[in-house]
Amino acid sequence: MIFRLSQKLNAKIKAGALRALPLHENPLADWSAHLFVAGRTQYLLLSNTKSLYSTVMYGKGVTTDSHFIERALDCIREFMEADGQAFVYHRLIVPATASVRFAKALDRSVTGSMNDLIKHATYWLAEGDQSPFDVGFRLNEIPMSALASSGSPYGKPREAFRALAGGVES
């Protein structure tokens, strides 16, 4: 499994020098992570690098690379189970977690798209009436040009993730 860390997040968890790595052979096991602040609270955006399928978690208490891995995997699992993707998580992502590597961002398209998602998340979280968990569901319904497909100039992260997983649901 690959976690692609932003410089800000890497500085917080001290994961060491980040290398550039190609997309994981299993695109469902390649996730990008970015640290951001909304209303004086730290959050982490975890996005599948290929589909931009995302979830948000609190950043408090995530101080080392091992804490990050544990909390990120728990957050992804809980979110995917609530989204009807438990089978995909256990069948296609868990096997890849035997070996976790950290890397730099894949490309500027992913970074730019995540920055757009963070703007939305920051707004919704600053309003104070939604949990990070709920914000994840809203983020996955945002049309994004980075996910354009034939016939459509925009794609939604949840649909792109489901297509990557072959449409399998629990």
Secondary structure as GFF3:
##gff-version 3
##sequence-region A 1 170
A	DSSP	beta_strand	2	5	.	.	.	ID=ss1
A	DSSP	alpha_helix	7	13	.	.	.	ID=ss2
A	DSSP	three_ten_helix	27	29	.	.	.	ID=ss3
A	DSSP	beta_strand	30	38	.	.	.	ID=ss4
A	DSSP	beta_strand	41	48	.	.	.	ID=ss5
A	DSSP	beta_strand	54	58	.	.	.	ID=ss6
A	DSSP	alpha_helix	65	82	.	.	.	ID=ss7
A	DSSP	alpha_helix	86	88	.	.	.	ID=ss8
A	DSSP	pi_helix	89	93	.	.	.	ID=ss9
A	DSSP	three_ten_helix	94	98	.	.	.	ID=ss10
A	DSSP	beta_strand	101	103	.	.	.	ID=ss11
A	DSSP	alpha_helix	108	127	.	.	.	ID=ss12
A	DSSP	alpha_helix	132	139	.	.	.	ID=ss13
A	DSSP	three_ten_helix	145	147	.	.	.	ID=ss14
A	DSSP	alpha_helix	157	164	.	.	.	ID=ss15
###
